Amino acid sequence: MKVKSLMCIVFIMGLTLLAIPIFSASIELVYVEGGIFIRGNDNQFAREKPAHQVTLNSFYIGKYPITQKQWISIMEDNPSGFQGHNSPVEGVNWYQAVEFCNKLSELEGLTPVYTINKSRQDTNNISNNDDLKWIVTANWNANGYRLPTEAEWEFAAKGGNESSNYLYSGSNNINQVAWYKDNSTMGASPVGKKNHNELGIYDMSGNVWEWCWDWFGQYSGYSVTNPRGPDKGSRAVLRGGSWYYYDTYSRITSRYRINRDYANYYNGFRLVRNAD
């Protein structure tokens, strides 16, 4: 597990006198050792089929979804409908999430993963409803923050190589690990209040849906290595379910999709960094 922060170090006559925090995002990351797993579920909805083998490199993923306090420290606003510093930020679309990734990377002196071009529309975005269609490309070798790929998200939610093959992230009993329609107060809850999964990661089932990098598409069924989704699409992938949805959507293999420019009070995100 890592805690990321940026400090301004003051030197006088060769002595370190003071360390002044420039900001306080304090992103805690959990190491996910690379491995091989079966993604998808042949016994559920068609969009989860066919189950297939995926091989992933190691990576770091957020211990929690990005909170409102962390969002405010970087973006200086709060779009959330259910406000609370330790609750997940929501009301953010996919584009805002990748902008957050880049800004945090720059503040920490890391190489941003994303190049964002707002002046032209992305021809790979075939949605009829996305009013932005910014061109966003990724440098997968950069050491900055990014959204998880759909495969990385599912592997981490399963517990990586420590997986017990639970239905939800950390348990077969949804009430132990998730805020969803039947037990929420019809709003997002502070992060980390339910049990963690096998890797010590919280809230991967329920609370808020989480944006992934990938365009949504049907699985091919072939074995793949470090998949990043289709080259084009109309909607982005969301994972994990939320406080507003029923238990079936909080299953680890459940998939959802929505336009990249759509923001509502049950969508949030968490961060990933390469392990190299």
C-alpha positions in Angstrom: 0.0 0.0 0.0 1.2 3.5 -0.9 0.3 6.9 0.3 0.9 9.6 -2.3 1.4 13.3 -1.5 3.5 16.2 -2.6 5.6 18.3 -0.2 7.5 21.5 -0.6 10.9 21.1 1.1 12.6 24.2 2.3 16.4 24.1 2.4 18.5 26.7 4.2 22.3 26.4 4.5 22.0 22.7 3.5 19.5 21.9 6.3 16.0 20.8 5.9 13.9 23.1 8.1 10.3 22.6 7.1 8.1 20.4 5.0 5.0 22.2 3.8 2.2 20.2 2.2 1.2 21.8 -1.2 -2.0 19.8 -1.3 -3.6 17.0 0.6 -5.1 14.5 -1.9 -3.4 11.6 0.0 -4.3 8.8 -2.4 -3.8 5.4 -0.8 -2.9 2.7 -3.3 -2.9 -1.1 -2.9 -0.5 -3.3 -4.8 -2.1 -5.9 -7.1 0.3 -8.5 -8.2 -0.2 -9.5 -11.8 -1.7 -12.8 -12.7 -4.2 -14.9 -14.7 -7.9 -15.0 -14.0 -11.2 -15.8 -15.6 -13.1 -12.6 -16.5 -16.9 -12.7 -17.0 -19.7 -15.0 -16.0 -21.5 -17.5 -18.3 -24.4 -17.8 -15.8 -25.5 -14.2 -15.7 -26.5 -11.5 -18.2 -25.4 -11.7 -21.9 -23.1 -8.7 -21.5 -21.0 -10.8 -19.0 -20.5 -13.6 -21.5 -18.4 -15.5 -22.5 -16.1 -16.1 -19.6 -12.5 -16.0 -20.8 -8.9 -16.0 -19.6 -7.2 -12.7 -19.0 -3.5 -12.1 -18.1 -2.5 -8.8 -16.4 0.7 -7.1 -15.4 1.0 -5.9 -11.8 -0.5 -2.5 -10.9 -1.6 -0.3 -8.0 -5.2 0.6 -7.4 -7.0 3.0 -5.0 -7.8 1.6 -1.6 -11.0 3.6 -1.8 -13.0 5.5 -4.5 -11.8 9.1 -4.8 -13.5 11.1 -2.0 -15.0 14.6 -2.2 -12.2 15.9 0.0 -9.6 14.6 -2.5 -11.5 15.9 -5.4 -11.8 19.4 -3.9 -8.1 19.5 -3.1 -7.3 19.1 -6.8 -10.3 20.5 -8.7 -11.4 23.2 -6.2 -15.1 22.4 -6.6 -17.6 19.7 -5.5 -20.2 18.4 -8.0 -21.5 15.8 -5.6 -25.2 15.6 -4.8 -24.7 13.9 -1.4 -22.0 16.0 0.1 -19.5 14.8 2.7 -15.7 15.0 2.7 -15.2 11.3 3.2 -18.0 10.2 0.8 -17.1 9.3 -2.8 -17.2 12.2 -5.2 -20.1 11.7 -7.6 -21.7 13.8 -10.3 -18.5 13.5 -12.4 -18.4 12.3 -16.0 -15.7 10.3 -17.6 -13.9 13.3 -19.0 -13.8 15.0 -15.6 -12.3 11.8 -14.2 -9.4 11.7 -16.7 -8.8 15.4 -16.1 -8.5 14.7 -12.4 -6.0 12.0 -13.1 -3.8 14.3 -15.1 -3.9 17.2 -12.7 -3.0 15.0 -9.7 -0.1 13.5 -11.8 1.2 16.9 -12.6 1.0 18.0 -8.9 3.0 15.0 -7.9 5.7 15.5 -10.5 4.6 12.4 -12.5 4.1 12.0 -16.2 0.4 12.4 -17.1 -1.1 9.3 -18.8 -3.6 11.2 -20.9 -3.4 13.7 -23.7 -6.7 15.5 -24.0 -7.7 17.4 -27.1 -10.9 19.4 -26.7 -10.7 21.3 -30.0 -11.8 18.3 -32.3 -14.3 15.5 -31.9 -13.1 11.9 -31.5 -14.1 9.9 -34.6 -13.8 6.7 -32.4 -16.7 8.0 -30.3 -19.7 6.9 -32.2 -22.3 8.0 -29.6 -25.2 10.1 -30.9 -25.7 11.6 -27.4 -22.2 12.6 -26.2 -22.0 16.4 -26.6 -18.3 16.6 -25.8 -16.5 13.8 -27.7 -13.0 15.0 -26.6 -10.1 13.1 -28.0 -8.4 11.3 -25.2 -5.3 9.1 -25.8 -3.3 7.2 -23.3 0.5 6.7 -22.8 0.4 3.3 -21.1 4.0 3.6 -20.1 3.6 6.8 -18.2 3.9 6.7 -14.4 1.0 9.0 -13.6 -2.5 8.2 -12.4 -5.2 6.8 -14.7 -8.5 5.0 -14.7 -8.4 1.3 -14.4 -9.1 -0.8 -17.4 -12.1 -3.0 -17.1 -10.0 -6.1 -16.7 -7.8 -4.4 -13.9 -11.0 -3.4 -12.1 -12.5 -6.9 -12.1 -9.2 -8.6 -11.1 -8.8 -6.2 -8.2 -12.4 -6.6 -7.1 -12.0 -10.4 -7.2 -9.1 -10.1 -4.8 -6.4 -10.7 -7.4 -4.3 -13.8 -6.8 -5.8 -14.0 -3.3 -9.3 -14.4 -4.6 -11.8 -16.5 -2.7 -14.2 -16.3 -5.7 -16.9 -14.4 -3.9 -20.0 -13.1 -5.6 -19.3 -9.6 -4.3 -16.0 -7.9 -3.7 -14.9 -9.5 -0.4 -18.0 -11.6 0.5 -20.9 -13.7 -0.6 -23.0 -11.6 1.8 -23.6 -8.2 0.1 -24.5 -6.5 3.3 -21.0 -7.1 4.6 -19.3 -5.2 1.8 -21.7 -3.0 -0.1 -24.1 -0.1 0.1 -26.9 -0.8 -2.4 -30.6 -0.1 -2.8 -31.8 -2.2 0.0 -29.4 -1.0 2.7 -28.4 2.6 1.7 -30.0 5.8 2.9 -30.6 6.5 -0.8 -27.3 8.4 -1.1 -23.6 7.7 -1.2 -22.0 6.7 2.1 -18.5 7.5 3.5 -15.9 5.2 2.1 -14.4 2.3 4.0 -17.4 1.6 6.3 -18.0 -1.9 5.0 -15.6 -4.8 5.0 -12.7 -4.8 2.6 -11.9 -7.6 0.1 -9.0 -10.1 0.1 -6.5 -7.3 -0.9 -7.7 -4.8 1.6 -9.7 -2.7 -1.0 -13.0 -1.1 0.0 -16.2 -0.3 -1.8 -15.7 -2.2 -5.0 -19.2 -3.5 -4.7 -21.9 -0.8 -4.2 -21.7 2.8 -3.0 -20.9 4.4 -6.4 -20.5 3.0 -9.9 -16.8 3.4 -11.0 -15.7 4.6 -14.4 -13.2 2.4 -16.3 -11.1 3.4 -19.3 -12.7 1.0 -21.8 -15.3 1.5 -24.4 -18.1 -1.0 -23.7 -18.1 -4.0 -26.0 -19.0 -7.7 -26.1 -16.3 -10.1 -24.9 -14.7 -12.1 -27.7 -14.1 -15.2 -25.6 -10.4 -15.4 -26.6 -7.6 -15.4 -24.0 -6.2 -11.9 -23.9 -3.3 -10.1 -22.2 -3.6 -6.6 -20.7 -6.9 -5.8 -22.6 -8.0 -2.2 -22.9 -11.3 -2.6 -24.6 -12.5 -1.9 -28.2 -10.8 0.8 -30.3 -14.2 2.6 -30.7 -17.6 2.7 -29.1 -20.5 4.8 -28.0 -20.5 4.3 -24.2 -17.9 3.8 -21.5 -17.8 1.0 -19.0 -19.0 1.4 -15.4 -18.4 -1.3 -12.7 -19.4 -2.1 -9.2 -23.0 -1.1 -8.8 -24.2 1.7 -6.5 -26.3 2.8 -3.6 -29.2 3.3 -6.0 -29.1 -0.1 -7.7 -30.2 -3.6 -6.7 -27.8 -6.3 -5.5 -27.3 -8.0 -8.8 -25.5 -4.9 -10.1 -23.0 -5.1 -7.3 -21.7 -8.5 -8.3 -18.0 -8.5 -9.3 -18.7 -9.5 -12.9 -21.6 -7.2 -13.5 -21.1 -4.6 -16.3 -22.9 -1.4 -17.1 -22.3 1.3 -19.8 -23.2 4.9 -20.3 -22.1 8.0 -22.4 -18.8 9.5 -21.4 -20.3 12.9 -20.9 -23.0 11.7 -18.5 -22.7 12.6 -14.8 -25.1 11.7 -12.1 -25.2 11.1 -8.3 -24.3 7.5 -8.4 -21.2 7.6 -10.6 -17.6 7.9 -9.2 -14.2 6.5 -9.8 -10.9 5.2 -8.3 -7.4 5.5 -9.6 -4.7 3.2 -10.9 -0.9 3.5 -11.4 1.5 1.2 -13.2 3.7 -0.9 -10.9 6.9 -0.4 -12.9 
